[in-house]
């Protein structure tokens, strides 16, 4: 297990915005538990990537352990041409590369996840849902993000989807900050 300081950055180049990175985005479906190692290799080669990580706290024998886990287990998003695709495959950490046909849609979805992570609000993996009301955040740090409203206990959350993976993440939000898109 890596120390917190040894983990790869969530995005490379550091502090970049997803929509400002030029090139073709791809999704690397990694071999089991190879997400961080792949991200470190991509960063070493200067290949832009996005690996959203969430903090997990566990307690064992009166000790507290903190670790960073991938938000979308088994996936790393990276950007570049055929040369970067080939170089990523040489790591032997990738099971499959998913080619993205709708680049604009993936960039918008990844930008939503990046904004949610930058907000500092708690974000957790969440089952992907097709049903539900689509909405847009109209104020606050997530303003402009679009997703699906879900309830967890007495909390309202917005579900941020990555369609190509069939996965999503949910972030808690005040219902007054949402406007419905489906009418």
Beta strands, then each sheet from edge to edge (+ up, - down):
strand 1: 11-12
strand 2: 24-30
strand 3: 49-50
strand 4: 53-60
strand 5: 63-70
strand 6: 75-80
strand 7: 94-99
strand 8: 123-126
strand 9: 134-137
strand 10: 146-152
strand 11: 155-162
strand 12: 167-172
strand 13: 178-180
sheet 1: 1+ 3- 6+ 2- 7+
sheet 2: 4+ 5-
sheet 3: 8+ 12- 11+ 10- 9+ 13-
end
